[in-house]
């Protein structure tokens, strides 16, 4: 077939390819981002104007006398990246732009055929406002325009009218733009400190720089920053910092586009590694090159973010009004501080001077906490200006006063966040310095270490409004300062070779001395930091129906106050890992462990915290289920004997369904139930069997599910009284989004039955999940791959823990290996957290005894390691 | 055998159908679909591309033909579906490894007749 590409398109495509090569060369040579963007813009101009001229010559007869072709948005501002969109606007003086738009069609089509991503519209001069009023995004795009062709007077006319429009609508536009940007920030992470940020849209990135310019335009009708500098909302240095950040971010974005060949703005881990290397960030001083690179990214974006917040506070129409009133109604509340218009401000004589110590700061914080009022952005700005004038070390009494503040709730995290942004938090808690922007190279965390700690503190403070067990426990903690300090410190030991809990304990010890904590407070703090993972591991990886580990744990913790603190610390730590990490399942298990441990150490018999109560309630709820009431007495009689681990693993309705399934088992070897859970788009398969009905049930089921194209999200084995066994799998179907049709479920059911029929010796075939080549050039999670065998915690079982990178067929291979080594799996907790699988098995030998042969244990360990490292045949 | 799939403008279906029948194509499957390509659902775009992608309604047709007919069929589809504007659609051609007529169990080229 002969292609029909017009010769001028062909020529321009070649031109465009030459442009791309030139831009790529500039990027490789490390040219400044602004310079590359200018060059890319000039090249785009060349293509656009070539086609526009052609369109004019080609007889756009109906093009009116008065018209102008404008570049708008980032294109107008000359900030193009290799794959940026090109936004164009044709303004005409005509009443009806439709015929003009029609004649411009070949122009738009040609731009498209040359390969540009184009936005193009034709508007009559007065009609521009109609859209601008309705759509804040359209309006902000018009804040930068550049004449490419046409009638200059018409553009002047347009500018004058647009200026009037902006003045008339400034307040409304400011609020609309802020609402839109807040939504976008929330969508892209809501903090600067993301492990894989989007360099265009995440907080502190290019969009916030644009935002600052928009605010300047709304307020001063000019996108330059001079207006802010004149009105003291920004310093010259800050304006320079914004330009520095813009250049850096543009460079990053240009490199990302260039590497991906498309408009990809996510700074992925792989990209971080390659950029750090290309830009000469070398390892040293205990930090990897990539960590230094990201700390530079965080430093710059944090500055932009802080300036953005203050600039918005400066132009925020609501705040301006309040400020006017506040001046009249201000009230002095301390030696340095006044409350004015609902915010904390400095008294005049302090503001004009330079702080010599931390007393004004502490006084501000105390007032903010006492009056539950926000500290004015101008005050933070004042502190930022005078940061260097403050002594490097707060005095002993200042430190102690600071520690006292940690016992507050409400606005505490917000204040600490500001202090951290000003690099003042590390003057009180030195370990916060190295944690700034510290990356966590696993697939599990979403935030850097410092952010994770601050977010955890926010979650804790929010608990004071929570009515549940966790909230009541938080409220019952008497020494909140110690709890909050433990939350802040718990992960600060990260980033060194040694185990972070051990390093953390040392940090906690230093802090205790620094703040002169009493001996018992210091002990609490050190214990909490050192053992912050203890409860998590015990609750999520151990069967809680066993008495011994719970008792051991309770004895170790020792006091109810410390247990309360540890419970809250564990919960908020999990919550602050990333969205969706705190699930009802984890919450229940943790609550169960907390309550049972509390029962061991609380002599008051605290009803609120009574442990068995939840289990008793569960049992009653189960007995009340209609499905259970219909069962005969043999199965109803099972309910009081059901183990705790099982009772908490599912809701009463599902347990009732399980009992019905077991009752229906009769003489068959196996019964299968299936249910679709819309909330998680997953399918739950439950397989009921009897002990000794078939061998290696678990791995056969796992193999059958995976080879049918299902990915196993989570799995459990429950051994119930009377030799009944339930294997439960949460799976997601790669081939069906949403609820799978009945024939698909039937197909899988048959596959499961086939896998269990004892004669079949089938080997399942797994489809590996597709991953783009080079997507994971650095194996970040390698350190986490390990096998641990615990033979001491329980008298009856050997506990095998496997930590691995998830892949198709992993669970099958692990379970099969255990089976081949003569192990019976009694209980299993299998979970996938993003890409990391954590599988725990309680096993015995075939006769039901704990494994004791040391060579066997060593062999199991080494075979499992081979399996998870893909070395097996 | 080759399968020719074409995503076309909905109002071009009649033209394409006529063009194919004229060339002796015996069977055709038509599906109403929604999707987007580089056009991203906009003819007049204003920074809209950056924020939203609309799914535009299109028609997808599928024809399976013997190897020797494929060029002619593709030509016919392209000719009939052309307007010259952005968003005319695309044609995809793939290998077919087998075909069976259910009633008679004839296979491959026989099954297509």
Interface residues (C-beta under 8 A of the other chain):
Chain A: X1 X72 X73 X85 X87 X89 X101 X105 X108 X109 X112 X117 X118 X119 X120 X121 X122 X131 X137 X138 X141
Chain B: X38 X39 X44 X45 X46 X47 X48 X49 X50 X51 X71 X74 X75 X78 X84 X85 X86
